[in-house]
Amino acid sequence: MSGTRVHLTFPEKLIQEPVIYNLGKNYGIVTNIRRANVEQKMGWVILEMEADDESLERGIKYLEEYGVQVDRMDGDVIES
């Protein structure tokens, strides 16, 4: 199992959607929310994810295609 930490930014249209739940259910990714801020117009989450490499990549692709901005993090620093 591999792990990664990402900073997710959600647009207004996805605030009410079960995006993180779907990562676990559909891709077998174990998630751990480290920090989050959700408001009416946008939200962000720092999320730890653990799964095999293929599942992590498929899950990240799902997030990006669904409209979530995904920034990978190294420690507590966002990688551009």
C-alpha positions in Angstrom: 0.0 0.0 0.0 1.1 3.5 -0.8 0.1 6.8 0.6 -0.2 10.4 -0.6 -1.4 13.7 0.7 -3.4 16.0 -1.5 -5.0 19.5 -1.2 -8.5 19.3 -2.9 -10.4 22.4 -3.9 -14.1 22.0 -4.6 -16.1 24.3 -6.7 -19.6 25.4 -5.5 -21.4 22.8 -7.6 -19.6 19.9 -5.8 -19.9 21.1 -2.2 -22.9 18.8 -1.6 -21.6 15.8 -3.5 -20.1 12.7 -1.7 -16.8 12.9 -3.5 -14.5 11.6 -0.7 -17.0 8.8 0.1 -16.9 7.7 -3.5 -13.0 7.5 -3.4 -13.3 4.9 -0.7 -16.3 3.0 -2.1 -15.3 3.0 -5.8 -11.5 2.9 -5.7 -10.8 1.1 -2.4 -8.9 4.2 -1.1 -8.6 4.7 2.7 -9.1 8.4 3.4 -8.2 10.6 6.3 -9.3 14.2 6.4 -6.5 16.2 8.0 -8.0 19.7 7.6 -11.0 21.2 5.8 -12.9 24.3 5.3 -16.3 24.2 3.6 -18.4 27.3 2.8 -21.3 28.0 0.5 -19.3 28.9 -2.6 -16.3 26.6 -2.3 -14.4 24.2 0.0 -11.0 22.7 0.4 -9.7 19.6 2.1 -6.3 18.3 3.0 -6.7 14.6 2.5 -4.4 11.6 3.2 -5.1 8.7 0.9 -3.8 5.1 1.1 -4.2 2.3 -1.4 -2.1 0.6 -4.1 -0.5 2.9 -6.7 -3.0 2.0 -9.4 -6.0 2.7 -7.2 -4.5 6.1 -6.1 -3.9 7.2 -9.7 -7.4 6.1 -10.8 -8.9 7.9 -7.8 -7.0 11.1 -8.5 -8.0 10.9 -12.2 -11.7 10.6 -11.0 -11.3 13.7 -8.8 -9.8 15.8 -11.6 -12.4 14.6 -14.2 -15.2 15.3 -11.8 -14.0 18.9 -11.4 -12.0 18.9 -8.2 -8.7 20.7 -8.3 -6.0 18.3 -7.0 -2.7 19.6 -5.7 -0.3 16.9 -4.5 1.5 17.8 -1.2 5.0 17.0 0.1 4.7 17.1 3.9 2.7 20.3 4.4 3.8 22.0 1.2 1.7 22.0 -1.9 3.6 20.9 -5.0 2.9 23.1 -8.0 
